[in-house]
Amino acid sequence: MPELPEVETIVSDLKKKVLKRTFLDLWTDSKKLIKKPKDFEVFKKNIKNKKIINIKRRGKNIIFFLSDNKILLIHQKLTGHLLFGKWSFKNGKWTSNVKGPLYDDPKNGFLHLIFFLDKGQQIALSDLRKFAKAELWDKREFEESEDFRKLGPEPLDKRFTLSVFTKAILRKKGGIIKKILMDQNVLVGIGNIYSDEILWEAKINPLRNVSTLSEKELKNIYKAIKKILLKALHLRGDSMSDYRTIFGRKGGYQKVQRVYQQEGKKCPRKDGGIIQRKKIGGRSAHFCLVCQK
């Protein structure tokens, strides 16, 4: 699933391309992607002629601020990613009008939702598993919604201090640190990839109970969060799986991964350890038992 660095990269790129553009039409072959309102025709009618005023990220959500105080929320879920370009419907499928990754990369070919903008531009959602969602809200209703209000702090926000982090983490008494880092009500934007990478950087075993962590260890995790997420953001995300930028290109973090999906390989610290994988509640944790005792 795209995490903070991937979603932030998409939002940053979209802001350079589609601000002040207006939605003209909408196409889908999978109406289940539209979650609010659930009636596709109502969604389509209400988004037409709305201008994109701003685009922001909150956690793993992409939020379009539209004219008439409307909010378009898109969550890419497991295999989704937004693309920017121009496509034509040929031989029963949508094909990019421009050669390159949007045309050649199979990961960019699962188009199930296309927004048509003025000036001939399009935003498309490629999603192999079709788990992504699109919602249209009134701005006030969105800001007062429980799901939005209960989201945790942003780890790259200037207000995200060590004190804020510690209070958020320790609020979940008795929890496993790997699961807590991925809990969006504790801290937003971190998922399976970066929780593994952060805990390796901090030399903390993902199965550790938070109640056993010392002040020094909590500080090390806090510092690792900043370091890893900023590095991944600089590299424009991780494309080991489906994620691509809005231009259809791969990010670069997968080239420098330390433990995520590295099971059986030697620990990059050259400490004699071999990367292990262990299931934690349906998710996998990757770690080195030598430096992450």
N, C-alpha and C positions, 0 to 999 in steps of 0.2 A: 504494500500500500504506500502511495506517495506520502512522505512525512514532511516535516516543516521545511527542510531545504528545497525539496522538490516543489511544494506548493508555493513557497515564496518566490522561487525562480519563475514559475508560471505567472504569478500575479504581477511581478515586476516587468516581465516581457509584455504581458497583455496591456499594461498601463501605457506602454510606449506605442502601442498599435491601435487600440480601439476606444480610447477615451473620446467622448463627444460623438461617437458613432451611435446610430439609431437602429433598433431591432425592426426589421421589416417583415420577417416571416420565420417559420420554424418547421423543421421536418424531423420525424422519428419513425423508426420501424419497431420500436420497443416502448410503448406507452407506459410501461411499468416504471420507467426511469423518472417519470413525472410524479412526484409524491405530494405536492401541494400547489394548487388544488389538484386532486386526483383526476379530474376530468381534463383530458388533454386539450380539447377544443376551448375550454374556459381559460386554461393556462396560455394557450396560443393567442387568444383574443386579448388577454390582459397584458401580454408582454409586447404586443405590436405597438410601434410608434413610441416606445420608451427609449429615452436617450441614456447612454452610459455616462454618469457623472463622475464616478470614482470606482476603484476596485481595491479591495483589501483582503488580507488573510486573517483569519481567526482560527488558531489551531490548524487543523487540516482542511478547513472550509475556505472556499473561494467565494467572496461576497461582492456582488456587483451592486453599487448604489445607483439607482435609476431615477429618472424624472418621475414626478407625481408621487414622490415618497414611497417608491417601491424598492424591494430588495430581491435580487435573484441570488439564491444560494446554490452552489454546486459542490458536492462532496464526491471526489473521484473514486472513493472506496478502494477496492483491491487492485484492479487492473486498469482503471480509467486514467486518461490524461487528455487535457484540452489541447487543441491544435488551432493554429491560425493559418489561413490560406484561402485558396479557391479550388473548388471541386466541381466536377460535372458528373451527371448520372449517365453512365455508358455501360451497355451490355449487362444491365441488371445490378450494377454496383457503382458506388461513388469513387471517382478516380481523380487524383490531384492533377490540376492543369499544368503544374510545374514539375519538371524532373528534379530528382533529389530524394532526400529521406522521406518526404511526405508521399512520394510516389513509390519508392523502392522498398522501404522498410516495412515488412509485414505487420509489425506491432502498431503501425499507424493506419492500418487498413480496416479496423473493426469499427466503422463509423455508424453510430446508432442515434446520434442527436446532432442536428446541424442548425445553428442560428445564422440567419441571413441578415447582414447589416447593409446600411447604405454604402455607396461607393464600391459596390461589388464585393465587399469583404465577407468572410465567413469565419465563424468559430465552430469547430466540430469536436465532438467527444468520441474518442476511440476507446472502446471498452470491451475486451475479450469476454469477460464473464457477465457483463451487463448488471453489475451490482451498484453502479454509481447512482446518484440521485440529483434531481433538480427541483427546487422549491421556489415559489414566488410568494413573497410576504409583503404586508404593509410594514413600513419601517418601524413604527411604534410597537406593533404587535411582535415583531421580530426581536427588538431590543428588550422587551419585557418577557419573552418566552423563557421558560425554565431551562431548556436545553442550552440556550445561549448564555444565560446568566450564571449557570453553575460551572461553566468552563474554568479551568485553572489558569494560573498566570502564564504569560508568554516568556519563555526562557531567554530570548534575546532582547527583551524589553529593558530599558535603562533602569526601570523600577524593580527589576528582578535581582534583588540582592541576596547575599548568602542567608540573611535572616529570613527573607520571604521563602526561599527554597527550603530551609530547614523546617520552618513551621508547616509548610505544605506537606513535606515528606513525613514528618513525625505525627501528623494528624491521623495517618493511617496506621494505627498501632498494631503491631504483630504481623504486618504484611511482608511479602517477599519483595526485595528492592527492584528486581526486574519488572514485576507486574505493576508495581507502584509507579515506576518511571513512565509506563505506558498508559496509565490511567489519566484520561483527558480531563477529569475533574480535579486531579491533583496538579497536573502540569501538562500543558498542551503541546502537540506537535511531534512528540517522540513516540516511535513505534518499535517494531521488532529490530530493524536494522541498527538504528542509532542507540538504542538501549544497550545492545551488545557491544557496540564500539565504545560507548561512553564508559561502561563498567570495566572493559579491558583497559582503557586508558587510565582509569582510576585505581586499577588493581583490586577490584572488588568482585567477589563471586556473586553471580546473579541470583543464587539461592539464599543469600544472606537475609536474615530477618532484619528489618530496619531498626528494631529495638536494640540490636547488638552493635550498631554502627557508632563509632566514636566521633567526636567533633571533627577530628582531623580527617577521618574517612569521608564524612559528609562534605567537608570543604573540598576534598579531592574530587568527589563526584560533581559538585557544583562547578568547579573549574573545568572538569572534563566536558561537561555539557556545553559550556561556552566554546571551548576549543573545537570540539568535534562538529558541532552544528555550523559554526562559522567556516570551518574548513570545507564541509560538504556544500555549503551555500556558495563559497568561492568556486567550487568545482561544478556547480550547477546541478547538483543532485546525483543520485545513484541509479544507474540503469542496468543493474544486474538482471532485473526482470523486465517489466513492461514499460516503466516510466520513460517518457521522452519529453523534451522541451516543446513549446508551442510551435517550433519550427521543424519538429519531427526528429531532432538530433538527440543523441545520447548525452547524459551527464557524464561526469568523470570520476565520481567518488568510488565507484566499483573497482577502479584501478588501484586504490590505496587502502581498501578494506583490510582490517587486521584480523578479525575473527568471524564476522558474519558470513555464513555459508562457506567457512574454511575448514570444516570438520576433517580431521585426519592429517592436516598439515602441521608443520612445526610452528611453534609460537614465534612471532616476529621478534620477540625479545631475545631469542636464542638462549633460552633458559633451560632447554631440554624438554620442555612441555610440548604436548600434542593437543591441538584444538579439539575439544569435546563438544558434543551436542546433547542436550537433554530437554525433554518435553516438559513444559510448565503450563498446565491448563490449556492444552491445545495449541500452544505456541512453542517455538524452539528457542533455546538459549545456547549460544556458542561462547566458549570460554576456555582458558588455560588453567589447569589445576595447580600448576607450579606458581605462577604469579598472581593467580586469583584463588587463593586457598579458601 
